[in-house]
Amino acid sequence: MAGIQVKKLHTLTGHRDCVYTLEPSADSSVFFSGAGDGMVVKWDMNSPEEGEQIAQLPNSIYALHHVLAKDILIVGHNYEGIHLIDWRNKKEKVSLKLNASAIFDIQSHDNNCFIASGDGSVMIIDLELLTVRKQLPYSEKSARTIAINSVHGEMAVGYSDNFIRVFRLEDFTLKYEWQGHTNTVFTLSYSPDFKFLLSGSRDARLKSWSVEESYGLTKEVVAHLYAINHVIFSPDGKHFVTCSLDKSIKVWQAADLTLLKVIDKARHAGHGTSVNKLLWSSFNNQLVSASDDRTISIWDVIF
């Protein structure tokens, strides 16, 4: 693990509550954060200390999603639905009331937006008509995370009933389902070549599933001491990172799930509480992390 150098470049402050989510924009240096204080903030890694508030909502924000084709930011406003924000002009375009449940993840593909809800459903929103096209009610426990496989035309969803379910994007029918973990599935991420799906759970296990072998298990690692909150691949696809309730960030080799580096408070002045979300930008290959400690950290990771 000595081959990787990690240096904290910046600590970003301004949020007044836990920072739950990060989302990239079309510009590799610009990203957004959402937090328990209801604020959506834009940050530019060229001048990272100067965050700009672009929206203020009354409730916690667990999910943000930037729709590249429309250059709009979708904000999951807990217990109120979604807000579509023209982030460049800091104006709300429209809001859509959905249900009274928390929104844990938002993804999109073509003209559809997918909402993972605390009531166990995945809602499919038509982004042109701004109407609910369909609701996928396959669990009574929360839908927590969504990953899109555009190559195979699939959408994977992780749930609090410990299951992973895969739906066809063409008609939203269920294709596969299996109990992936012994506790809530918090995070899913397809490899850049879309051949594997990584899953992380409250059970602290990291698992790799083969897409081309009907999602058969290829490897399992006890990756953290406590819940894995997020997993995301590096821009070149050779590595990925995980973050956890155990306050650490870990860097892994994608080819064989080998642990390469642990980033924590003791060794790297890391976060003091749960690390909730990660973003690995192509801007100078910098890694961004968000935490319950109300801060965002920017890291330089050199291989």
N, C-alpha and C positions, 0 to 999 in steps of 0.2 A: 504493500500500500504506500510505500515511500515514493513511488514514481510520479505521483500527482501532487501538484502544488496548489493550495487553496489560500486565497487572500480575501478578506472582507474589504470591499472598496467603499461601501456607503451603508449607513443606517438611516432609513427614511422614517420620519415621524410626522404626525399630523392627525392620524386617526385617533379617536377618543375611546375606541373599544377594540375588541379582537378583530384582526384582519382575516377574513375567511376565504377570499378569492382573489385571483389574479387573472388577467386576460390580455393577450397580445393584441396589437393593432396591425394594420398593413405595413406600417413603418416599424422596422425591427427595433428601433430605439425607444419607441413609445409603447407604454402598457397602461392598464387600468387596474385599480384595486377597489374592492368593496368590503364593507366591514359592518360590525354590529352597531355602529353609530349611524347607519343609514347613508353614509357618504359614499359617492363614487368619485374617485380621484384619478386624474391623468398624470402620469409621470413620464419624463423624457430622460433617458440615460445619458444624454449629452450634458444635461444640467440637472442631475437627479434630486438635488435638495429643494427644487422649486416645484412642488406638487400643485396641481390646479384642480379645484373642486368643479366637477361638471354636473353633479346632481346631488340633491339632498332629499332622502325619503324618510318616512317616520319609523320604519322597522328595519331589522337586520337584513343584510344582503349576503346570501350564501353563494349566489350564482351570477356570473356575467358572461355574455357571449357577444363577440364582434362578428357581424355578418359582413364578410369581405365584399361581396357583390354590391351590397347596398350602402356600405360604409356607415352602418348604424350599430349602436350598442344596445343589446337587450339586457335589461336588468330584472333579475328575479326578486321581486319585492314580497317578502314573506307575508302571507295571509292576505295579499291584495292582488296577486297576479303578476303580469309583466309590464314593463314600461319600455318603449322604444325611444331611444335618445339619439338625437342629432348631436353627437358629442363635440363636433367641431364648433358648433354655435351654441352649445350648452342649452339646447331646447328639447323639450319632450315633444315627439311627433304624435304619439298616441299611447294609450294604456289599454290593457285588456284584462278585465276581471276574470279569474279562472275558478278558484275555489278558496277555501279558508285554510288550506294546508301550506306548509313550508315548501319552497322551491329549492331543490338541492343541486340541480345541474340543468344546463341549457346547451344544446348543440343544434346544428342545422345541416341540411343537405338539400341541394337544389332549392326548391321553393318552400321547403318544409322546415319548421322549427320544432324541436323535440324538448319537452319539459318533464323533468323527473320530479315527481311530487311526493309529499309526505303522506298522502292518502294511498300510496301504492300504485298509482296509475302513471302512465306516460301519456301526456297529451301531445297531439300533433297539430300544430298551428299552420295554417296557410298564410305565408308571409305577404301575399298580395291582397287577399281578401280580409286578412286578420280575423279569421274565424277558426273554430276548433273543427278540424277535419275528422278526427277520430280520437278515441280514448282507449288505451290498452290497459285493462284492469286485471292484471294477472297475479296480483298479490294484495293482501290486506295490510302488508307492512311496507314501509317507505321504499320508493325507488330512489336510489342515492347517486348513481353515476351512469353516464352514457358515453359510449365510444362508437364512432362511425367507421365502418370499413367500406370505403367507396369502391374498392377493387372487386370485392365479392358481393357488393350490394347488401350489406348486413349492418344491423345496429345491435350492439351488445349493451345490456342493462344490468347493473348490479343492484341487489335489493337487501333490505334488512331481514328478510327471511332466509338469508345466507345463500340464495340462489343467484345464478347468472342465467339470463334468458337472452336468446339471440333471435331477432326478428328480421324478416325480409323487408328491404326498403321499398320494393316495388308494390307490395300490397299490405305490408305491416302485419303479416301473419307470423305466428310463432314457428321458428325453425328448429331450435334446440333449447333445452333447459336442463340444468343440472345443479345439484348442491355443490357449490364451489368451495365453500369455507364452513367453518363451525360457528361463525358469527357474521355480523353485517359486512357486506362487500362495499367498501367505501370508494374504491377507485379502480378504473379499468383504462387500459391504454393499448392500442394496437401498435405493433412495431411498424416502422416506416415502410417496410416492404409488405405489410399486411399479412404476413404468414403466421404471426403469433399474437396472442392476446395475453397481456399481463394483468393480473388481478391482485389487489391488496385489500386486507380486511382488518376488522377489529381484532381478529385472532392473531395478528402480528405476522401472519404468513404471507409470503409473496409466491405466486404461482404463475407458471407459463403454460399456455394452452395452444395446441397446434390447430390453426384454422383449417388447414388442408386435410386434417385427420379428424374431422367432425368435433373439434375442440377437445381432443384427448390431452390429458395432462402430460407435459414433457419434463417439468421440474418443479420442485417445491423447496422453498428456503424459509427458515425461521429468520426473518429479516430484521425485526426490531423487538424491543422489549414489550411494547404496547402497540396500540392500533396504528396501522399504516393509513395515513390520511390521503396521500396522493402519490402517483407515479407518473413520470413524464420522460420522454426520450430526448436525447441531445439532438441538435440540428443535423448532425451527420449520421445519426442512427446507430453509432457504435457504442454508445453508453446510455444509461438512464439513471435517474435519481429517484429516491423515495424519501418521504418525510413522515414524521410520526408524532404521536402523543408523547413519546419518550424524549422529545425536545431535540432530536438529532435529524440530520440530513445524511443520506448515504449515497455514494456514487458507485455504480455497478457497471461491469462489462456486459453488454447486451448478448454477446454470442453464447455465453455459458453461465450467466448470472453469478459471476465472481465479484465479490465485494472488493472495491479498490480504495475507498476512502470514507472515513467517518468525519462529518463536520458537526462539531458540538460546541457547547459553551466553554468547556475546560480547555480544549485545544485550539479553537479558532474564534473565540468570543462570539459564539453562536447564540441562538435564541434561548431565553430562560424558561419558556413554557412551550406548549404544544406548537409544532410547525404544521400549518394547515394546508398550504398550497405552494406550488412551485411553478416557475416559468423559466425555461432554458432558451434564451434568445440567441439569434444569429448575430446580434450586435456584439462584436468582440467576444463571442462565445460566453457571455456573462449569464450567470445563474441568479434568479431572483427568488426569494422565499418570504412567506407571510406567516405571521404568528399570532397566537393569543396574547403575546406581550405588547400588542398594538403597534409593532414596528414591522418594516419591510427591510430586508437586507439584500444587498447586491454583492455577488461573489465573482471573483476572477478564478476560473478553474483552468489550470494549465497541465496538459498531459505531456 
